């Protein structure tokens, strides 16, 4: 566990460890929950499909493209929930592959299949 005060700026970093230097990391989705095994019932979205949902969320530059850095203000769900758990989904892409998910940024809606 990591203990922080309410509204304290919380900094996070995700690192990809690979011998391939042409990979980049993209934070796609981060969801908070008071239950470490349930990220569907009571949740709070910080970022979803690359779109920032929390006004305190901020991405930060990093020395390497294989490192994603971001921050947000600490919060709680209610007094009956003593902890907040975070689940993030990251995408790994090839550097300069501009058709990859990493370069698409915010995707406010899913694309439909052209067959339907």
PyMOL commands that set and color helices and strands:
alter all, ss='L'
color gray80, all
select helices_A, chain A and resi 101-103
alter helices_A, ss='H'
color red, helices_A
select strands_A, chain A and resi 9-15+23-33+43-48+51-52+58-60+67-73+85-94
alter strands_A, ss='S'
color yellow, strands_A
deselect
rebuild
show_as cartoon
